[in-house]
Amino acid sequence: MAYTSRTLVLLPLRAANVVWIPSPPSDALVPTPTAQRVVEFDSSRPITEVIVETFHKDLAESDEFGGAWIPDLFGVQIAAQHNAPLHASDLTPVTFWEDSKGLVNFSRIPFLNGHLSADDLDRTYAASYLKQQPQVIYAIPVQGLGAAGGPDLYLLSNLAWLGVGLILSEGVMVGKKVLKEHQLTTEARRMARSFEERGIRGVESIRLWACTRESWDTADAARKLGVSDEMMESIFGALGYVQRAGDGTWRLGHLRGSLLKQQEWINAEPEAEIVTPPDHKRSRRSRAFRALRRLFSRE
């Protein structure tokens, strides 16, 4: 059992209005903390447990809750300091993290991540997903949310194309024969369920994760995402990444072909369907993505 010492800062419930609103002004002030303490605790324990244990009295006496209930859900943010005044830009959200197996995980609900441990945060920093060491941990109480839920058809319909659409659209040959669609479908479902267990609930998550590094090694990226090297290279190709001849690393391309692939990926994301698409011909690849999503949504 390993212990760690961190500065824990409890923010009031209303801090969510500043921290979690879309694109808050960088100079927006975060409400004054309810309490803060330097705490030594088991680094493998969920931060939520440590927060409730450390600030139980503060939470019980808070006017926001009136002693009626003690919140047990928290959103965690990281900061380099804990001195007032604190601005929204001073806080860093923990959008995704690396687990003990080296796999990338996402929050099932973007800001609900209090179940993480200090070990999780340290691994995430070591993986370069956080730009500053997680020594100061801010916690915001969460209320009014139901269960995050388990696997659902929404996830499968959004992620199915990632497992098979890339292979179908590129016509990858295996044993000099194109894999049968039902075999690809089985693999895609396995992959989608694995992604769901790690909170990856949309293909946009993969793009945002890939953007955390300027360059990627195929094997390293495949290990973190939990896919084969071949699949990882297909994903990079569809994202518009280009493999460098010198060191074999993948970097985001800037030529027209790469930019078109990037836009195709974005167009295939769930949010893109909310916006009226531009008036132009869609590529075969985009049509394949949509067809596969419909296939999985009929299950």
C-alpha positions as CSV (number, residue, x, y, z in Angstrom):
1,M,0.0,0.0,0.0
2,A,1.5,3.3,-1.1
3,Y,0.6,6.7,0.4
4,T,0.7,10.1,-1.2
5,S,0.3,13.7,0.0
6,R,-1.9,16.1,-2.1
7,T,-3.6,19.4,-1.6
8,L,-7.4,18.7,-1.9
9,V,-9.6,21.7,-2.5
10,L,-13.4,21.4,-2.2
11,L,-15.3,23.9,-4.4
12,P,-18.9,24.8,-3.9
13,L,-21.7,23.3,-6.0
14,R,-22.2,26.5,-7.9
15,A,-18.6,26.3,-9.3
16,A,-20.0,23.9,-11.9
17,N,-21.7,26.9,-13.5
18,V,-18.2,28.4,-14.3
19,V,-16.1,25.3,-14.8
20,W,-18.4,23.1,-16.8
21,I,-20.1,25.5,-19.1
22,P,-19.0,25.3,-22.8
23,S,-16.0,27.5,-23.4
24,P,-16.1,29.6,-20.3
25,P,-14.2,33.0,-20.5
26,S,-10.6,32.4,-19.5
27,D,-10.9,35.2,-16.9
28,A,-14.1,33.9,-15.4
29,L,-13.6,33.6,-11.6
30,V,-14.2,30.3,-9.8
31,P,-16.1,30.7,-6.5
32,T,-14.1,30.7,-3.4
33,P,-13.3,27.2,-2.1
34,T,-15.5,25.7,0.6
35,A,-12.4,24.2,2.3
36,Q,-8.9,22.9,1.5
37,R,-6.4,20.7,3.2
38,V,-3.1,18.9,2.6
39,V,-4.0,15.2,3.0
40,E,-2.0,12.0,3.1
41,F,-3.9,9.0,1.9
42,D,-3.7,5.7,0.1
43,S,-2.9,6.5,-3.5
44,S,-5.0,3.7,-4.8
45,R,-8.2,4.9,-3.1
46,P,-10.9,6.7,-5.2
47,I,-10.6,10.4,-4.7
48,T,-14.3,10.6,-4.0
49,E,-13.8,8.5,-0.9
50,V,-11.0,10.7,0.3
51,I,-12.9,13.9,-0.4
52,V,-16.0,12.7,1.5
53,E,-13.9,11.5,4.4
54,T,-11.8,14.7,4.5
55,F,-14.5,17.3,4.1
56,H,-17.5,15.4,5.6
57,K,-18.1,18.1,8.3
58,D,-17.7,20.9,5.7
59,L,-20.2,19.2,3.4
60,A,-22.7,18.5,6.2
61,E,-22.6,22.2,7.4
62,S,-22.7,23.7,3.9
63,D,-25.6,26.0,3.3
64,E,-25.8,24.5,-0.2
65,F,-26.9,21.2,1.1
66,G,-28.4,22.2,4.5
67,G,-27.3,18.9,6.0
68,A,-30.0,17.1,4.0
69,W,-27.5,15.0,2.1
70,I,-23.8,14.5,1.6
71,P,-22.8,14.4,-2.1
72,D,-20.9,11.2,-3.2
73,L,-20.3,12.2,-6.8
74,F,-17.5,14.7,-7.7
75,G,-15.9,16.1,-10.8
76,V,-12.1,16.4,-10.5
77,Q,-10.0,19.1,-11.9
78,I,-6.2,19.7,-11.7
79,A,-4.4,23.0,-11.0
80,A,-0.9,24.1,-10.5
81,Q,-1.8,26.3,-7.4
82,H,-4.5,26.7,-4.9
83,N,-4.3,30.4,-4.1
84,A,-7.2,32.8,-4.7
85,P,-8.3,34.3,-7.0
86,L,-8.7,31.2,-9.2
87,H,-9.8,31.6,-12.9
88,A,-11.5,29.0,-15.1
89,S,-8.3,28.8,-17.2
90,D,-6.3,27.8,-14.2
91,L,-8.1,24.4,-13.9
92,T,-7.3,21.5,-16.2
93,P,-10.1,18.9,-16.7
94,V,-9.2,15.2,-16.6
95,T,-10.9,14.2,-19.8
96,F,-9.2,10.8,-20.0
97,W,-6.7,8.8,-18.1
98,E,-4.5,5.7,-18.3
99,D,-5.4,2.7,-16.2
100,S,-3.0,0.1,-14.7
101,K,-3.1,-1.9,-17.9
102,G,-1.8,1.1,-19.9
103,L,-5.2,1.5,-21.7
104,V,-6.8,4.9,-22.3
105,N,-10.1,5.5,-20.4
106,F,-12.7,8.3,-20.7
107,S,-15.2,9.6,-18.2
108,R,-18.7,8.1,-18.9
109,I,-20.0,11.6,-18.2
110,P,-17.4,14.2,-19.3
111,F,-17.0,15.8,-15.9
112,L,-17.9,12.9,-13.6
113,N,-14.5,11.4,-12.7
114,G,-14.2,11.4,-8.9
115,H,-13.8,7.6,-8.9
116,L,-10.2,8.1,-10.1
117,S,-7.3,7.5,-7.7
118,A,-4.1,9.5,-7.3
119,D,-2.3,6.6,-9.0
120,D,-4.6,7.0,-12.0
121,L,-3.8,10.7,-12.2
122,D,-0.1,10.1,-11.9
123,R,-0.2,7.5,-14.7
124,T,-2.2,10.0,-16.8
125,Y,0.5,12.7,-16.2
126,A,3.2,10.2,-17.1
127,A,1.3,9.4,-20.4
128,S,1.3,13.2,-21.2
129,Y,-2.5,13.5,-21.0
130,L,-2.0,16.1,-18.3
131,K,0.4,19.0,-18.7
132,Q,1.0,19.6,-15.0
133,Q,1.5,17.3,-12.1
134,P,-1.7,16.5,-10.2
135,Q,-0.5,17.8,-6.8
136,V,-3.5,20.1,-6.4
137,I,-6.8,18.4,-6.9
138,Y,-10.1,20.4,-7.1
139,A,-13.3,18.6,-6.4
140,I,-16.8,19.9,-7.4
141,P,-19.9,18.2,-6.0
142,V,-22.3,16.8,-8.5
143,Q,-26.0,16.5,-8.0
144,G,-29.1,15.8,-10.2
145,L,-27.5,13.0,-12.2
146,G,-28.8,9.5,-12.6
147,A,-26.6,6.4,-13.2
148,A,-24.2,6.7,-16.1
149,G,-25.6,3.5,-17.5
150,G,-24.1,0.4,-19.1
151,P,-23.5,-0.6,-22.7
152,D,-26.2,0.7,-25.1
153,L,-27.1,0.7,-28.7
154,Y,-26.2,4.4,-29.0
155,L,-22.6,3.4,-28.3
156,L,-22.6,0.5,-30.7
157,S,-24.1,2.6,-33.5
158,N,-21.6,5.3,-33.0
159,L,-18.5,3.1,-32.8
160,A,-19.3,0.2,-35.1
161,W,-17.8,1.9,-38.1
162,L,-14.5,2.4,-36.2
163,G,-14.1,-1.4,-35.9
164,V,-15.1,-2.4,-39.4
165,G,-15.7,0.7,-41.6
166,L,-12.1,1.5,-42.0
167,I,-11.3,-2.1,-43.1
168,L,-14.2,-2.2,-45.5
169,S,-13.5,1.2,-47.0
170,E,-9.9,0.4,-47.6
171,G,-10.4,-3.2,-48.8
172,V,-7.7,-4.6,-46.5
173,M,-6.7,-8.1,-47.7
174,V,-6.2,-10.9,-45.2
175,G,-4.8,-14.2,-46.7
176,K,-5.4,-12.6,-50.1
177,K,-9.1,-12.5,-49.4
178,V,-11.2,-9.7,-48.1
179,L,-12.6,-10.6,-44.7
180,K,-16.3,-11.4,-44.7
181,E,-18.6,-8.7,-43.4
182,H,-20.0,-10.9,-40.6
183,Q,-16.4,-11.6,-39.3
184,L,-15.7,-7.9,-39.3
185,T,-19.0,-7.2,-37.6
186,T,-18.1,-9.6,-34.8
187,E,-14.7,-8.0,-34.2
188,A,-16.3,-4.5,-34.3
189,R,-18.8,-5.5,-31.6
190,R,-16.0,-6.9,-29.4
191,M,-14.0,-3.7,-29.8
192,A,-17.1,-1.5,-29.2
193,R,-17.9,-3.3,-26.0
194,S,-14.2,-2.9,-24.9
195,F,-14.4,0.8,-25.6
196,E,-17.6,1.1,-23.7
197,E,-16.1,-0.4,-20.6
198,R,-13.5,2.3,-20.8
199,G,-16.0,5.1,-21.3
200,I,-15.3,5.8,-25.0
201,R,-18.8,6.7,-26.0
202,G,-18.2,8.3,-29.4
203,V,-15.8,8.4,-32.3
204,E,-14.9,12.0,-31.4
205,S,-13.2,10.6,-28.3
206,I,-10.6,8.8,-30.5
207,R,-9.8,12.0,-32.4
208,L,-9.4,14.1,-29.3
209,W,-7.2,11.4,-27.7
210,A,-5.0,11.3,-30.8
211,C,-4.5,15.0,-30.6
212,T,-2.8,14.8,-27.2
213,R,0.5,14.1,-28.9
214,E,2.3,15.6,-31.8
215,S,3.4,12.2,-33.0
216,W,2.6,8.6,-32.3
217,D,4.4,5.3,-32.6
218,T,2.0,2.6,-34.0
219,A,2.7,0.0,-31.3
220,D,2.4,2.4,-28.4
221,A,-0.8,3.9,-29.7
222,A,-2.3,0.5,-30.4
223,R,-1.4,-0.7,-26.9
224,K,-3.1,2.3,-25.3
225,L,-6.2,2.1,-27.4
226,G,-6.4,-1.7,-27.1
227,V,-6.4,-2.5,-30.8
228,S,-4.1,-4.3,-33.2
229,D,-1.2,-2.5,-34.9
230,E,-2.9,-2.9,-38.3
231,M,-6.2,-1.4,-37.0
232,M,-4.3,1.5,-35.4
233,E,-2.6,2.3,-38.7
234,S,-6.0,2.2,-40.4
235,I,-7.4,4.6,-37.8
236,F,-4.4,7.0,-38.2
237,G,-4.9,6.9,-41.9
238,A,-8.6,7.7,-41.6
239,L,-7.8,10.5,-39.2
240,G,-5.6,12.1,-41.8
241,Y,-2.3,11.2,-40.2
242,V,0.8,10.5,-42.3
243,Q,3.5,8.1,-41.4
244,R,7.0,9.5,-41.6
245,A,9.6,7.6,-43.6
246,G,12.4,8.3,-41.3
247,D,11.2,7.1,-37.8
248,G,7.9,5.5,-38.8
249,T,5.9,7.8,-36.5
250,W,2.5,9.2,-37.4
251,R,1.8,12.9,-37.5
252,L,-1.2,14.9,-38.5
253,G,-1.0,15.7,-42.2
254,H,-1.5,19.1,-43.7
255,L,-1.9,18.4,-47.4
256,R,-5.3,18.4,-49.1
257,G,-5.8,14.6,-49.0
258,S,-5.1,14.5,-45.2
259,L,-7.3,17.5,-44.6
260,L,-10.2,15.8,-46.5
261,K,-9.8,12.7,-44.4
262,Q,-9.9,14.7,-41.2
263,Q,-13.1,16.3,-42.3
264,E,-14.6,13.0,-43.2
265,W,-13.9,11.7,-39.7
266,I,-15.5,14.8,-38.2
267,N,-18.5,14.4,-40.5
268,A,-19.0,10.9,-39.2
269,E,-19.1,12.0,-35.6
270,P,-22.5,11.9,-33.9
271,E,-22.6,15.7,-33.3
272,A,-22.1,16.3,-37.1
273,E,-25.5,14.9,-37.8
274,I,-27.1,17.7,-35.7
275,V,-25.7,20.3,-38.1
276,T,-27.0,20.6,-41.7
277,P,-24.2,19.1,-43.8
278,P,-22.6,21.2,-46.5
279,D,-23.9,20.8,-50.1
280,H,-21.3,18.5,-51.6
281,K,-20.9,14.9,-52.6
282,R,-20.1,12.6,-49.8
283,S,-17.3,10.0,-50.3
284,R,-17.8,6.3,-50.4
285,R,-16.1,6.0,-47.1
286,S,-18.6,8.3,-45.4
287,R,-21.5,6.3,-46.9
288,A,-19.9,3.1,-45.6
289,F,-19.6,4.6,-42.2
290,R,-23.3,5.6,-42.2
291,A,-24.4,2.2,-43.5
292,L,-22.4,0.4,-40.8
293,R,-23.9,2.5,-38.1
294,R,-27.4,1.7,-39.3
295,L,-26.5,-2.0,-39.4
296,F,-25.5,-2.0,-35.7
297,S,-28.4,0.2,-34.6
298,R,-30.8,-2.5,-35.8
299,E,-29.6,-5.1,-33.3
